[in-house]
Amino acid sequence: MKRIEAIALAAEAAEAQEALVVCNIGFPSRELYALMDRSENFYMLGSMGLASSIGLGLALVLPKRRVIVLDGDGAVLMNLGTLATIAHNAPRNYLLVILDNCCFGSTGSQPTCTHFGTDLEAIARGAGAESVRTVANAEGLRSALAGDGIVVAKVEIGNADVPIIPLFPEKIIERFMKSAQQAERS
């Protein structure tokens, strides 16, 4: 499964579930923007490794709102402590989707440790996560997107040919915050 295909499935699920989405920096955010721009999408333009933490914070302060995080294997490896924090809190409205292409796709596809055998599902289980699974195809991901916890989605190396997001960071956060606040009042 290509990463953009996995992102498309997540975007469709997020729209159907009226979920907030926090997306990892670089090409994943660009691909999500090109596929389905929504004010409920928070495109990370910096702070590699923090999408999962930001999404967890949102899920905890907005318990009525579904939160889906699209993160990369390299980003999660930079912030492994987040897996223990996610496991400890385990909000039912939170789903972390780790798009594992075994490389740093946005910076030249240098291999990450998952390329050499690091198992993110095993690490998440070791951190205490009870709801964690690995999927390798669209059917498995589609099913996982209905749940909570952590899913490691094995995807192919490669970036889609998509443009740079034409929004300034201030605009992204402004419209995202407005969407998040409106939904919580509902």
Legacy VTK file of the C-alpha trace (Angstrom):
# vtk DataFile Version 3.0
C-alpha trace
ASCII
DATASET POLYDATA
POINTS 186 float
0.000 0.000 0.000
1.322 3.434 -0.892
1.421 6.063 1.844
-0.903 8.373 -0.091
-3.420 5.514 -0.327
-3.243 5.035 3.441
-3.658 8.777 3.960
-6.669 8.774 1.619
-8.320 6.038 3.691
-7.605 7.967 6.893
-8.960 11.191 5.386
-12.192 9.466 4.341
-12.584 7.927 7.802
-11.866 11.262 9.479
-14.479 13.029 7.402
-17.079 10.324 8.073
-16.279 10.384 11.812
-16.074 14.196 11.926
-12.626 13.710 13.440
-9.846 16.174 13.975
-6.650 15.126 12.191
-3.096 15.993 13.190
-0.658 15.128 10.408
3.122 14.668 10.508
5.413 17.196 8.848
6.596 17.110 5.261
5.079 15.013 2.529
2.375 13.361 4.668
0.842 16.783 5.398
1.216 17.803 1.769
-0.452 14.580 0.630
-3.330 14.993 3.076
-3.824 18.594 1.963
-3.885 17.538 -1.717
-6.315 14.684 -1.044
-8.809 16.340 1.288
-8.196 19.750 2.781
-10.448 20.361 5.768
-10.339 22.988 8.475
-10.318 20.010 10.893
-6.860 19.022 9.598
-3.819 20.338 11.433
-0.854 20.205 9.077
2.432 20.050 10.967
4.942 22.343 9.315
7.618 21.803 11.948
8.237 20.061 15.272
9.037 16.596 13.943
8.045 13.914 16.405
5.290 15.866 18.127
2.167 15.072 16.086
1.294 12.154 18.379
1.729 14.299 21.495
-0.296 17.198 20.099
-3.067 14.817 19.064
-3.089 13.179 22.486
-3.424 16.566 24.157
-6.368 17.398 21.910
-8.053 14.067 22.643
-7.696 14.633 26.382
-9.067 18.191 26.398
-11.777 17.486 23.779
-13.195 14.139 24.972
-16.321 14.459 22.809
-14.224 14.774 19.641
-12.531 11.963 17.719
-8.826 12.643 17.051
-6.791 10.797 14.427
-3.039 11.354 14.204
-1.068 10.489 11.079
2.579 10.166 12.042
5.680 8.669 10.477
7.952 5.953 11.790
10.905 8.356 11.891
8.910 10.946 13.812
7.663 8.416 16.371
11.198 7.091 16.811
12.250 10.662 17.700
9.667 10.773 20.509
9.273 7.214 21.806
8.148 8.533 25.193
4.848 9.491 23.610
3.936 5.805 23.282
4.094 5.336 27.066
2.037 8.493 27.605
-0.563 7.354 25.055
-0.697 3.912 26.711
-1.073 5.441 30.168
-3.937 7.743 29.149
-5.527 5.537 26.448
-8.367 7.902 25.509
-11.121 6.120 23.571
-11.398 9.070 21.156
-7.735 8.844 20.029
-6.128 6.861 17.221
-2.446 7.103 16.304
-1.706 5.809 12.796
2.029 5.345 12.300
2.763 5.335 8.572
5.831 3.075 8.552
7.735 3.294 5.281
11.033 2.391 6.993
12.559 5.737 6.050
12.590 9.490 6.551
10.505 10.070 3.427
10.502 13.859 3.464
14.278 14.300 3.731
15.616 11.897 1.120
14.367 8.472 2.235
17.241 7.708 4.579
16.427 4.435 6.390
14.956 4.548 9.886
15.540 1.848 12.484
12.350 0.075 11.373
14.236 -0.699 8.156
16.741 -2.606 10.288
14.173 -4.504 12.346
12.847 -2.170 15.037
9.245 -3.222 15.700
7.031 -0.263 16.618
4.113 -2.493 17.594
6.346 -4.353 20.062
7.679 -1.063 21.445
4.139 0.268 21.909
3.115 -2.960 23.675
6.214 -2.708 25.855
5.192 0.848 26.721
1.869 -0.510 27.974
-0.417 0.009 24.978
-3.178 -2.579 24.966
-4.855 -1.554 21.728
-2.068 -1.783 19.145
-1.814 -3.639 15.859
0.108 -3.713 12.593
-1.619 -3.665 9.212
-0.127 -4.085 5.780
-3.015 -3.506 3.394
-5.998 -1.252 2.754
-8.515 -3.693 4.234
-6.593 -3.918 7.507
-6.170 -0.164 7.732
-9.826 0.505 6.923
-10.821 -1.761 9.803
-8.272 -0.206 12.193
-9.503 3.324 11.428
-12.756 2.512 13.217
-10.921 1.805 16.485
-8.698 3.552 18.967
-5.164 3.106 20.256
-2.199 2.681 17.938
-1.955 1.161 14.487
1.296 0.666 12.589
0.474 0.834 8.883
3.200 -0.645 6.695
3.451 1.504 3.557
5.758 1.646 0.565
8.615 4.092 0.259
7.792 7.052 -1.973
6.282 10.499 -1.964
3.353 11.544 -4.122
3.896 14.449 -6.497
1.862 17.030 -4.603
2.319 20.778 -4.194
3.446 22.598 -1.092
0.575 23.614 1.202
-0.302 27.220 0.247
-1.425 28.193 3.764
0.564 30.144 6.329
0.955 28.456 9.735
-1.217 31.152 11.340
-4.092 30.328 8.976
-3.751 26.583 9.582
-3.940 26.939 13.366
-6.669 29.602 13.260
-9.099 27.544 11.205
-8.196 24.326 13.043
-8.822 25.865 16.473
-12.121 27.294 15.327
-13.246 23.868 14.068
-12.121 22.138 17.267
-13.851 24.641 19.524
-17.110 24.571 17.543
-17.307 20.808 17.666
-16.718 20.646 21.398
-19.661 22.981 22.021
-21.995 20.729 20.009
LINES 1 187
186 0 1 2 3 4 5 6 7 8 9 10 11 12 13 14 15 16 17 18 19 20 21 22 23 24 25 26 27 28 29 30 31 32 33 34 35 36 37 38 39 40 41 42 43 44 45 46 47 48 49 50 51 52 53 54 55 56 57 58 59 60 61 62 63 64 65 66 67 68 69 70 71 72 73 74 75 76 77 78 79 80 81 82 83 84 85 86 87 88 89 90 91 92 93 94 95 96 97 98 99 100 101 102 103 104 105 106 107 108 109 110 111 112 113 114 115 116 117 118 119 120 121 122 123 124 125 126 127 128 129 130 131 132 133 134 135 136 137 138 139 140 141 142 143 144 145 146 147 148 149 150 151 152 153 154 155 156 157 158 159 160 161 162 163 164 165 166 167 168 169 170 171 172 173 174 175 176 177 178 179 180 181 182 183 184 185
